[in-house]
Amino acid sequence: MTEYCDLTSPPRKSFLRAMSDLAQDPRERESLVYLASLDYATKREEIERSLYYKNVLELLREYPSVHMTFDKLLELTPALQCRYYSISSSPLVRNSIN
């Protein structure tokens, strides 16, 4: 899972909607519907206040009434994106050491 699924990024709206559909507790469902409804600007404000930024695993722990199968988790979790470039592969780093 840690090598193929992006478990550390904030979840997408589709993930939050799926969680809300699976929530057994009405209060948890309402909270997840709210999180899924936030637009980008509101999310940014929530992230800055540390109220929203939670990864997939934290959300599953925070909403225990959500019973998601492993298959559904794999289906909804985005794949890790390749990192084609990093600072460690920059030729500028090697040149500055010499």
Buried (B, 14 or more C-beta within 10 A) or exposed (E): EEEEBBBEEBBBEEBBBBBBEBBEEEEBBEBBBEBBEBEEEEBEEBEEEEEBEBEBBBBBEEBEBBEBEEEBBEEBBBEBEEEEEEEEEEEEEEEEEE
